[in-house]
C-alpha cells in the first residue's frame, strides 16, 4: 500500500486551540490517517500519513478554518510499512519547543528558495548554521555547515549566546550574514526570529527546509552531504525524498547505518553503539521485554506499537471462534464418516 506523507506547519494565533483537539483527532482516525499534529496558541505543526484521499480530506478540513486557509504542506511517499503507528493530536505551549514562547515569528529571517540556496551558502562571508539536533546532523548536513551540537532545540538560544561573545562564531564585530536551515522550515522560523531579536540583521533561512531542497535541487548540483533524518518510520530520506538505508535504535532513537548495525553493541530493540554505555541493566531488561512483546505481536500478525487494542481483541476472538468452528466441522465430519462405515 502506498502512503502519502504530508508535513505541515503554520504560525497563527489560535486562542481556542484546546477545543480543536478532539474533533481533529476523530476526523483523522475516521479517514485512516496517522501521525502527530501539535496544537498551541501560536499555531499548528506536524506530519501525517495515510491514503491519498485521507490526506486530502484532512488538509481540506484544516483549511476550512479561515485562519488556516493558506496552510502549506510538503508531500512525500512511502510504499513500505506505515510511516506512523498511531494518530496523536497533542496540546503544547509551543508548536516547536525553543523555550522562547514570546519570540515573534512575524519577524523571521529572509526566505531563500532552494534554487538560490547554493549561491548564498557559497558566500565566504556567510556563517551557515544547522539548527537541528546532533543526532540529525550526524547522518547528513550541508557542506561547510556549523553543528551547534544541541541535544534539543531548547538548547539553541544558549548556543547563540555563547557564540555571540567576543571572539565567538557569531561575534557581531566579524559576523554580518547568518544562514540557517532545518528539516522542513519551522525551526528556522523561530531561530531566525530569535537571532533578529538578538540584534542580527542579515539572517536568512532555507525556504521549505532540507526536504524541499532535496526535492528540488538535482543531485549533481547539490551541496547536501549524506541523508536527511525524518521523524517517522522511514528514518531518513535522500535526494528525490527517497527513503534511505538507516533504521532507528528503539532504545535511544539514534539513526543507525548498516555499519553500526554490524557492531556487537547493537542489539535489536535494546542498545546500539550510541547508547551501549549509558544503559543500566534494569533499562536493558525493560527494552528486552518490550522487544519480546513486539516480536510476539509480529508472530500474530499484529502491531504492538500504536495498534487499536479493541480491534486486536476483536481479531483474536474472531480467530478463536473460527478455529473452534473448524474443529467442530472436523469432528462432525469424522462422526458422519463413522456412521457411514457402520
N, C-alpha and C positions, 0 to 999 in steps of 0.2 A: 504493500500500500504506500502511495506517495503522500508525504506530509508537507503541507505548505507552512512555512515558518514566518511569522511577522514580528519584527522588533519595532517598538514604538515608544515615543515619549512626547510630552508637551508640558512646558511650564505655563500654568494658567491658574488663576485664583479659583479654588473650589471650596468655598466655605461649608458646603453641605457634603463633603467627600465621604463622611461616615455613612450617610444614608444611601450612597451609591453602591456600597459593597455587596449586599445580599442580592439585589436584582441582577447585578453584573455577574456574580458567581453563578446564579441559576441559569442565566442566559447562555453563558459559556458551556456549562455542563449539558444543557439541552441540545446544543449544537456540536457536541463531542469535541470541544476544544479544550486543550490542556496547556499548562504553562503557569506563569506568575505575572500578576498585574499589581502594581503598588499604587495606592491612592493616598494623597496627602493634601493639605491645604494648598501646597504650591503646584499641584498638578498630578499627572499620571505617567507611569513608566513601566515597561515590562516587555516580555517576549511570550508569544503564544504559538501553538502549533495545532494542526488538525486538518481535516479535509478542506479542499478548496472552498466549497460552499459554506462550511462552518466559519472559516476565517473571514470570508466576505460578509457574512451575517453579523459577526461580532464587530468588525470595523464599521459597518453601517450603523449598528446600534450605538456605538460610541459617538460617531459623527452626527448622530441625530440630536445630540446635546449641542446647542449653539456655541457653547464655549469650546467644543472640540471639533467643530465643523471643518477646520483646516488641519486636523491631526494628520501628520505624515507618518509613513511607516516604510520599512525596508523589508524586502522579501528574500527568502532563500528556500531551498527544498531539500528533503531527505527521503530517500527510497528505502531506508533501513528501518530499524525499530523506532518506536515513538520517541521523539526528542525529549518529551516530558512524561512523567508518570502520573501526574495529577493536575488539577486546576486549583490555583490558590489566588484569591483576591485579598490583599493584606493592607491594613491601615498603618501608615507610618507618619513620623514627624517630617521626614524629607523623602522625596522620591529617589534621591541618591544621597547617601549619608556622608556628609562632609563635616558635620558638626558646626556648620555655619548657616543656620536657617534664615538669617537676615541678609544674606548676600543677594543682591538684586540682579537676577539673570537677564533682565532687560538691558543691562549694561555689560553684556558679554563681549568677548573679543570679536574681531573681524573674521567672518566666514571666508574660507578659501576652498573653492571646489576642487575635487580630486585631480582634474586635468591641469590645474595650475600649482598643485602642491609641490611637485618636484622642483620647480623653479624657486619657490620660496625657501625650501629647506636646503637647497644647494648654495644659498647665500651665506658666505662665511661670517657675516655679522649677525646671523640668526642663531639663537640658542634653542635647540629642539628638545622638548621635554615630553617624555612618555608618562601620562598621568595615571596609568593603570598600576595594579598591584604587582609585586615582584614575581609571583608565580605565573602571571600572564606574560610578563616581559621575558621570562626565561625561555619561552619557545618561539619568540619572534618579535621583531620591532623594526623601526625604520633605521636605515643606515645613518650612523652618527648621532642617534638619539641618546639623551641622558636618562638613566634609570634612577629615580629617586629612592628605590629600594624600600617602598612602603608596603606594609602588610595589608593595610586597609586604606581606603580613600580618606578616612578621617585624619590620617597622619600627614596628608599632603600640606595643609596650611603650616604645620610645624616645619616641614622641609623647606617651604618657601621662606619662612622667617629666618631659618639658619643660613640659607644660601644668599639671602639679601644683605647679610652683614658685609662689612668691608673685606674685600678680597674673595668673597664668595662667588659662586657661579652666576648669581643674579644680582650682583653688586651694580646698582643703578649707574655708578660712575663709568662703567665699561659695557654694560648690557643695555641695549636700546630696543632690540627686537626679540620677542619670545614667541615661538610657535609650539602649540600643544596638540596632542591627539589622544583619542581613546577608541574603544571598540565601535560604538555607534554614535557618539557625539555628546551624550548627556553629561558625562563627567567634565567635558571641556566647556560646556555652557557655564558650569559653576566655577571651574578652576580659572577660566579666563576672566570671569566677572570678579572673582576674588583677587586675581592679580591686578586688575584695574583699580579695585578698591584700595590696593596697597601702593598705588602711585605709578604703576607701569602703564604707559600709554600705548605703545605699539605691541599689541598682543593679538595673535592670530590662532585660529583653530581649524582643523580639517572638517569641512562640511560633510556630514553623513558618516564621519568616523572611518576607521580602518575598513569596515565592511563595504562601504560604498567605494573606497579606493580599490579594493581587491576586485570588486565587481566591474569597475570602470576602466582601470588602467591595465593595458596588456602586460603580461609577464616580462616581455623583452624590454619594456620601458620602465619597469617598476624599480623603486628604491626600497621596497619592503623585503626584509630578510626573514625567512622562517615561516611559521604558521601563526594564525590569529586565534587565541583562546576564545571560546564562546561558552556561555553559561547554560548549556543543555547537553544532551547525551551524545552529540557529535563531538564535543570536547574542543575540536579545532577545525578551522577551515583555511584553505589556501586561495590562490587566485581563481576567479570564477566562482568563489564560495563553495568549492568542492570540499567535502569532509576530508580531514587529514588523518594521519596514522596514529594519533595519540589516543590513549584511554585515560581515565582518571582514577587515582588511588581513592578507594572508598573510605580510607581511614583519615587522610589529611586533605583530600580533594586536589592534590597537585597533579598536573598533567604528566603522563609518563610516555616516554619514547619506547621503541622496540628494544633499544639497548638497555634502558633502565628496567624494563620488564624481564630482562635476562639476568638481572642481578639476584644473588641469593637473598638479598634483603627485601625482595619483592615477594610477598605472599598475598595472593588474591583476596581482597576484602579485609586484610589485616594490617599490612605495612608496605612501605616502599623505601628506596634509598633516601628519600627526603624526610621521612618521619621515623625510621627504624630506631634511632637512638632516643627519641622523645616519648615513646610509649611505655607505660608501666605494664606489668603482666596482667593486672586487672583489666586494663584497657584492651590489651590484646585478646583476652578471653572474651570480652564483650563483642569485639569486632568479629572474632572467630564464630561466635554463636549467631551473630547476625548473618554472616555469610552462609552458615549452615541452613538457616531458615530460607535464605534466598535460593539456595540450591534445591531444597525440598520443594519450594514453590515452583521452581522451574521444572522439576521432575513431574509435577502435577499439571504442567502447562498453565500455570497461574502466574500473576505478577505478585511479588512480595511487597514492592515499594509502591505505594500510592494506589493500589488496586482497591476497587469498591468491595469492602468486606461482605456486605449483604449479597452482592452479586456472586462472590466466591462461594458463600454458604449455599445460595440457591443452586449454583452449578454442582456443588458437591452432593447435595441432596438429590438432584436430578440424576446424576451419575449413579448414586447408590440405588435409587429406585429402578433405574434401567438394568443394573446388574441383578437386582432381585427378580425383576420380571424375566430376564433371560434365564435365570436359574429355575424359575417356576415353569417356563416353557420347556426347558430341557427335561425337568422331572416329569412333566405331563407327557412329553414325547416318549420317554422311557416307559412310562406306565402304559401308554397306548400300545407300544410295541410288544410288551409282555402279554397284554391282554390278547393281542392278535396271535401270538405264539401259542397261547393256551387254547 
